[in-house]
């Protein structure tokens, strides 16, 4: 006989417990790894194991929630800042500079970088963790930039044959160096991070400007 579907707790009290569980799980996973037991998470969150399973069903679902919440926290401000800069400015360089600063401020936080490393270490056994990281990454800001790039292309300001490729290149210039340095146990200092953003955005716009494109 099939088991009845799990009913996730709802309401203000349930939301508070959920946040406490996710916060505790993030701390435990980052210090003990994915193999950490639910008992330890329950103790850290001051709830029972049953409460955790009522909210999430499994450790896998809890870890996916940790990824979702961490990236949502990291990227909400950059998304809002990008929307604000688009409303206030028509300067593409300034718009991309603000977006890049937001990505770095959010994604290069020590806890987010550590969580990314943990996901990378487990992705071979649990591919869905990598998929969750990708799905909850800079997608919202990417969608906004895609529309802006299309508008600039239509206006004759930019020549970008492949927008998806261009976005990867922009991330590679301003954000991905932080991930690469983390692999060596290093962090990029603020001065170098700002230089990467300044020069990276300039390189991107120089390459994809209509004048530069005509020479390609």
Secondary structure as GFF3:
##gff-version 3
##sequence-region A 1 216
A	DSSP	alpha_helix	12	32	.	.	.	ID=ss1
A	DSSP	alpha_helix	38	45	.	.	.	ID=ss2
A	DSSP	alpha_helix	49	56	.	.	.	ID=ss3
A	DSSP	alpha_helix	59	88	.	.	.	ID=ss4
A	DSSP	alpha_helix	92	107	.	.	.	ID=ss5
A	DSSP	alpha_helix	110	122	.	.	.	ID=ss6
A	DSSP	alpha_helix	127	135	.	.	.	ID=ss7
A	DSSP	alpha_helix	139	154	.	.	.	ID=ss8
A	DSSP	alpha_helix	163	174	.	.	.	ID=ss9
A	DSSP	alpha_helix	176	182	.	.	.	ID=ss10
A	DSSP	alpha_helix	190	208	.	.	.	ID=ss11
A	DSSP	alpha_helix	210	213	.	.	.	ID=ss12
###
